[in-house]
Amino acid sequence: MAGIELKIDDDYINGMASLFETRSQDLQEGVDSHLTILAGIREANQEGDTADALDAFIEYASSLKGIISELGKTAKDTCNNFLAEIDEKDQYLF
């Protein structure tokens, strides 16, 4: 019976872990900046349907605050845990 060989590219996985973290931080900064801009627009619209719609949208968008960067950290941790588990299973042979 032929053996099965699985090759794990640690450098690629570590690179992707860093990419997930960096991109999620960038995206989070974009969302935060967008919320700041929306708050400024909302201040200019004191009342009416537009003000009500902005309030609803700002409230919804604010729920994303911190979530995106947390997901990036989770993705990075998952990559690191995967590599650690592979190293444990192959007993650091490679």
N, C-alpha and C positions, 0 to 999 in steps of 0.2 A: 504494500500500500504506500502510495506516495505521500510524503510529508506536506504539510501546509505551512507556508511561510507568510507571515504578516509583518510588513515593515511600517513602522511609525516614524514619521518625520518630526522629531521633537522641535526643530527650529521653525518649521512651518506652524505647528500648533502654538508655540510660544509667540510667534509673530502675530498670529490671528488673535491670541488672547490680548496682546497689547493693542491691536487694531480695534477690537471690540470696545475696550476701555476708552481709548482715545476718541473714537467716533461717537460713542455715546455721550462723552463729556461735551464734545463739540455740538451735538444735537441738543443736549440739555441747555447749553448756553444760548443756542438759537431760540429755543422755546422761551427761556427766561427773558431774553431781549424782546421777543414778540409780545410777551405779556406786559412788559414795561411800556412798549409803544401803544398797546391797546388801552392801558390805563390812562395814558396821556390823551388819547382820542376820546376816551370816556369822559374825562374832565371837561373837555370842550363841548360835549353834548349833555347838557344838564337834565333834560327831560324829554319824554316822547318815546316813540316806538324804537328809534335807533338806540337810544340810551338803554332801554329795557333789553333789547337784543344784545347789546354789548355787555351788559351785566351778566346775562345768561352765558354768553360765550366765554367771558373772562372767568366766570366761576367754573365752567367745564374745563377750560384749558389749564386753569390753576391746579386741577387735580393731577396733571402730568408733572407737576413740579417735583423733582427729585426721583421720580420713577424711572426715567430714561437712564440716568447715570447709574442707578441701582441695578438696572437690567444689564448694563455693560459690565459692571463689577461681577455680577452673577455669571455672565458668560465667561469672563476671564477666570474666575474661580473654578468653573466647570472644566475649562481647558486644563488648568493646572492640576486639578484633582484627577482628571483622566490620565495625564502623564504620570502622576504619582502612583495611581493604581496599576498602570501598565508596568512601571518599574518594580512595583512590589510583586506582581504576578510573575514577571520574568526573572525575578531575583537579581536585578541589576546586571544581567548577563551582557547587555549591550550598552 
